[in-house]
Amino acid sequence: MPNATLLGFELEHAAADCCRYNGARIGSLAGALATCHEQCAARRSCLYFSWSDRWQRCHMCAACTLNTVGSKATYASYRRAGRSSTHCSGSSRGGTPPAQARDGLALYYYGLPIRLAVSLPVYGAAPWVELLVRNTLSFAQPSSGLMLHLNAQTAYSTCAVARWNQSVPRLAVNPVRIPVRRATGLILYAHLSNAKAISRRWPQCEYVVLMASNAFWVRPGMEARVVTLRHSATEIRNLYRFTYAGVKSIRRDPVYAALVAPKGKYSYMWHEGTFYPIELVLRFADYLDAWERNASGTELSASSRLLTRPNLPAEEYYLNAFAINHAGYAPQPWHGAQEAQGTQLCWRIGSQTMYNHFVTVDRAARVCAGKEGAAYFAVKRVERVLDRPLTELLALWTLRQTQGGAPAGCASSVATREARLAVTAFVDELVEASAGQHINTFY
């Protein structure tokens, strides 16, 4: 039975898990409830914990997304007594950095004009988003910005959103939020919405890089490649050799047929790390808006059939097809052996059917060291869990990059006591900075 009187903690839910799948788990262990309670109480970033009497298993959490499905209902979840989700780190917009020196975002304060911006739709817990923010701002140049799109299905505290939107000029939150779902055109729509927000926030911005919330930067210098190539669109000779559901949907898609029609050049590539001039992205957004008006007589929106059809990964087809068929861009050469690995900046594991396969630590270290080719600066898929070996390593590299040095020499483990303590302290800081708020919706 759940214990409602643990010292310093209160019962959050008697039959729900908090953090197995929301990116906020900071540790797991086997043992009794007393052991779980003791371990969580000793770590300041542990704001919740979930313990199963049946499995004698404990998950320590930086944030909570209550999940009662299946075996998750065998867990009881607890929160620190009296904790507040309304704390907000100091922030400002304009001439001075945030007042609190301990707010890590102050380290990324620069007053340079933004020439390139990363578009990043996210939906995970606030500490996971905070790690993505630090990772991007650490490896990007001071003249590169980051625009976040926060999924409308996830409840973020007003305080956390204000901090991301106002702490430093390089970081902003798109005021438009839509309910993005996997394998639909809503992913592309979030990026297009971000591009519009970028053009308003940083009107001097010239390029947009598309990224995902399970992809991380591991090498600096991507801006030089973007400026040199200008775009990442590639041509694929035989779209019909692919048989997975997304391609089958694209073959029957009238929008894609219209995109390909002018020159007959098919295009398909994973979108993580793709890049384009922002004027091209905005032109394409206008094209898609016009298509919806002609097709349905209404404005394009997050509820449009064009965007909500299942198994239609438009982000991997539409924009690059528009670039080479409508805008006259010459297709870039392919540089990867994988089926959709074109000239994008991100090395990605697996085929379209491998949703649960994650990049290995060794592979990430090879990309970090440039051994997978000079074109790659990021890796995907990274499991959205803070206590995984790869995530800890990426946190260490981010921390080292922030401090101005090489990312720990692209080490393939967090093996030393010094590194382990550094990562633990860094994760604790991420949790404190993002206020560790409760997330109300399970995605």
N, C-alpha and C positions, 0 to 999 in steps of 0.2 A: 504494500500500500504506500502511496506517496506520503512523505513526511512534510507537513505544512509549517513546521517550526524549526527549520535549520537555522543556526545562528548566522545572521547577516543576510539571509536569503528568504524569499517568499515564493510560494507555489504560483507558477504562471499558468500551468495547465496539467491536469492529472493524467491525460492520455494523449499526448502529442509531443513530437520531436521539434526541436528549435532550429537546427542548423546543418543537417546532413546535406542539403542541396541548395543552400542559398549563398554559398561563398563566404560564410562567416565563421566556419569551424576553425578554431585555432589549436585544437588538440583532441586526441581520443585516448582512452585507456580502459583496461579491464579492471574490475574491482567492485567493492561494495559502495553503497551510497555515501558512507562517511569518507571514503577515499576520494570519491569524485568531488564532494563538497570541499574537502581540504585542498585539493589541487586547484580548483577554481578560485577559491578564496585567496590563494597565495599569488595569483596572477592578476594584475590590475586590469588587463584587457579582457578578462573573462567576466562578462556581464550577465551571462546566462549559462546554465548547463542542463543537459538532458541525460537522464539515467534510466536504464531498463532493469527492473528486478528480474525479469525473465532471462535476459541475456547477460546480466551483470556487466553491462557496457555503459561507458560514459562518453559524452561529447561535450567539449567546452566551447562556448560560443561568444562571439563578439557582438552578435545581433540575433534577433529571433524572428523566424517565420514559422508559425505553428502549422504542423503537418500531421494530420490524423489518419492518413491513408495507410492501410495494411499494417506492416510491422511497426511503423512509426507510432502507432497508438499504444504500443507496449512501453513507451517512454513517458516518464513524468518530467516536466520542465520547470526550472526554478530561475528566478531573477534576483539580482542583488537588491536588497531592501533599500528603499528610499532613493534609488538611482533616478536621475532625471534625464529625459531625452530632449530637454530644451536648452541645454548648454550650447553656446555658440562661440567658436573661436573668433577673436577680433578680426575685423575685415574693413577694407576701405577700397574705394575705386577712385583712382586719380593719382595724386602726386606722392603719396607715402605708402610704404609697405604696411602690412598688418601690425598692430601694436604689440601683440604677444609674440615674443621671439621664439617661443616653443612651437608655434604653429608652423609646421614644416613647409607650407606653401609659400611662406615668406622667402624661402631660399630661391624660389623661381621668379622673383620679382624683377622684371626688366622693363624699361620704357621704350623698347625698340618697336618700330612699325611691324605689323604682322604681314609677312609675305606668303606664308604657307600655313594651312590649317588642317589638322586632323579631325575628321568627322567620326565620332564614336557613340553609337547607340548602346545603352547599358540597361540592365534590369536587375542586377544582383544587389546584395546587401551593401550598405554604405561603406564599410571597411574595404570591400572588394573594389568598389568604384574608386575609393581613395587610393588604393594601390595602383590601379590603372592610370589615374591622374598623375601620380608621382612618377610612374614609369615613363609615361609619354613626355612629360615636361623635363625629365632628367636626360633622356636620350635625344630629344629634339633641340635644335638651335634656339637661342633666345628670341629670334625673329619668327619662330613658329608657334602657332596657337593651337588650342584644343577646344572643340565645341562638343559638349555632351548633349545627347538626347536621352532623357529619362523616360523609361517605359511607363505608360499611363496605368499599367496593371500593378505597378509597385508603388507603395506609399513611402515616400521619403519625407523626413521632417522638413518643415519650412526653414529651419535653422541650417541644416546641411546644404540645402539648395542655395540659400543665400550666401553661404560661405564659398561654395564652388563658383558662384556667379560674380562675387565681388572681391575676392581676396587679392587676386593678381590680374593685370590686364591681359595676360596670355590665356586665361581660362574663362570659359563662359558656358552657361546652360541655355539651351534652346527653350524659349518660352512655350513652344508648341510641343505637346506630348500626346502620342498616339499609342494604342495598344498593339505593339509589335508582336508578331507571332512567327515562329520559325517556318521556313519553306513557303513563304508568301511574299507578295510584292511589297508588304509593309516594311520590310527591311530596307528596300531601296527608297521607299517613300520617306523613311526617317532620315536617310542620308540626304535626300533632296531638300527636305525641310531644314536640315542642318546647314546645307550650302546657302540657302536663303538667309538663314540667321547669321552665317559667317559674313556674307556680303553686307549685311546691315551693321554688324558689330565691328568688323575690320574691313572697311571699304577698299583699302589698298591691297588686300589679299589677292594673290595671283593663282595659287594652286590649292587643290583639295586632295587629301589622301583619305581613303576609306579604310576604316579598321573595325574590329569586332571586339566584344567584351571578353573573349577567351583567347585573345592574341596579345603578345607582349613584345616590346622592342628589346633587342639584346645587343645592338651595335649602334653607335652614333653615325651620322653622316648621310642619312637618306636624302637630305635636301639637295645635295649636289647631283644625285642621280635623277631626281625629279626635274630639276631645272635643265639638265642636259637632254633628257628624253622628252620632256613636256607631257607625255601621256603614256599609258601602259596598255592601250588597246591592241589586241592581237587577233589574227584571223585563224579560224580553224577550217581545215580543208573538208572534213567529212563529219558533220554533226551527227549523222545517222548511225555511226558506229557505236554511239553510246546508247545504253538501253535502260538506264534508271528512270524513275518516275518523272523527275524534273525535265529531262530532255523530251520525254514523250509529251508532256504538257506544252513545252515550247514549240514542238513541231505543229501543234494544232492551234497555236496562239496567233490571232490576227494582228496583234500589236507587233510581235516579233517579225512576222511576215512583212509588215509595212516598214519596219526598221531596216530589214535586209534588202528590200526591193530595189532601191536605186542602183546598187552596184553588185548585188548578189553575194556579198561577202558575209559568211557566217562568223559569229564571234561567241566564244564561250570561255570564261576563265574565272577561277575563284576570285572573289572581290576583295579579300583582305589584303591591304597593301596596294591596291590599284590607285592610280592618281591621274588627275586631269586638270587642265586649266579651269578655273572656276567659271569663266564665261561660258565654256562648253557645258558644264553641269547645269548652269542656269538656263541656257538655251534648251537643253533636253527637258528640264522641268516644265518649261513653257510648251514644248512639243507634247508632253504627256498630258498636260492640262487641256490642250486643244483637242487631243484625241478623245478624252473623256467627254468633253462638251459635244463633239460631233457624234459620238456613239450613244450617249444617253441624254444629252441636253442639260446635264447638271455639272457642277464643278467637281473636280477630282477631290476626294476626301478619303479618310481612313476607312470608311465603310463602303467605298466603291468596289464593285465586283472585279474590276480590273486589278485591284490590289489584294483582295482577300481570297482569291481562288487558291485551294490547297495545291501543294507540290508544284508551285511556280516560282522558283528562285530567280526572280527578275533581276536581282542585283548582279547576277553572274552573266547576264545576256544583254540587257537593254542598253545600258549606257555605252559599253564598248562597241556594240553594233551601230549605235547612233554616230559614234565618233568616226568610224571608218566608212560608213555608207552615206551619211548625211553631211557631216562636217568636213569630209575630204582628208581626214588624217590617214597617213600611211601606216599600215599595220606594223607593229613591232615584231622582231624575231622572237621565237620561243627560246627559252634558255633552260627549261627543266625537263626531266624525264617523265614526270607525273602527268596524268591526263589533262589537267587544267592548270598546270604551272607555267604561266606565261612570264611576262616581265614585271609582275607585281613585286612589291618589296618584302612580302612575307612568305617564308617557307611554311608550307602547310602539310600536315600528315594526312594520308588516307584518301580514299575515294569517297564519292557521295554517299555510299551506304555505311560508312564507318563512323557513325555519330559518337560512339563511345570509345574511340581510339584516341589516345593523347600522345603528343610529342614526348619523346624520352629525354631524360636529363643529358645523356650523351649527345643526342642530336642537337639539342639546344646549345650545348657547349661548342659543337662544331660550327653552328651558324654564327655564334658569338665570335668565334675565332676566324671567321671568313673562310672556313674549309668547305662549305657547301656552295661557294661561289660568292663573288664580290657584290652580287646584285641583291642579296638577302640581308635584311636588317631586323627582322622580327620573326617570331614563330607562332604557330597555331596548330593544334588545339591544346589549350592548357585547362586542366580540370579546375572548375571554380571552387576550390577549397584551399583555405589559407595554410593548412598544415601539411600539404603534400611536399615531398622533397623538391620537385621542380618549382613549385610556387615559392618555397623558401629560398631556393637558389635565385630565382628571378627577383625576389625582394632584396637579396644581398647584392646582386648586380646593380639594381636600381639605387640602392643606398650608396654603393661605391661610386657610381656615376654621378650622383648628386654631390658627393664630396670631392669631385674633380679628378678622380683617378680612373684607371682602367677597371672594368668590372671584375675585380678579383682575379684578373688574369684568365677569365673565362673558365674558372675552376668548375669541375663537374660535381661538386658536393659542398654542403655546409658542414665540413668535418671538424674544424678546429673549435675549441671552446670559445675563442674570441669571436669567430664568425657566428656561432650559435647564439651567443649573448647579444651580438649586434642585431641579428634577425629578430630575436624575441623582443628586444627593445623597440625595433622599428615597427613591428606589428602592433605592439602596445600603443605606440604613438599614432598609428593609422586609426586604431579604434577610438582613442581619445579625441583625435582631431575630427573624426566624422560623427562624433556624439553617440555612436553605437545604437542608433535608434531602432525601435521595433519596426519590422516590416509586416504589414498587415495582410498582404496577398501572396499566396503561394503560386509561383509561376511554373 
